[in-house]
Each structure stands twice: as structure tokens, then as C-alpha cells.
Amino acid sequence: MQQIYFMRYFFLLLFCLAVIKRSESIFILTTNYKKDSSHPTRSANKNTKSKIGRY
């Protein structure tokens, strides 16, 4: 009986870790998306123009 309880808690712990990892990855994705959307396209165009001007 003790082994069954151990396995149950072990799987529960794994499940919790998986959920935490998934939520962290989702949080990272959303923060990256916000960062990308907050950056205006003008700055990107300026960077490309400066690169072209250098050559």
C-alpha cells in the first residue's frame, strides 16, 4: 500500500511541475509578445536604413 501512495504523490508532483513549467513558458511568451508589440516598426526601419547606409 505504501508504494501505491508514493507513486500517487510522485505523479502528482510531476503534474504540478509540468503545470508550473507550462505556465512559465506561457508567461515568457506573452511577455516577449508584449515587448515585440511595444517596439515601434520605425526603430526597425531606422536600423535597416543605417545598415544600408554603412555599406
Secondary structure, 3 states (H helix, E strand, C coil): CHHHHHHHHHHHHHHHHHHHHHHHHHHHHHHHHHHHHHCCHHHHHHHHHHHHHHC
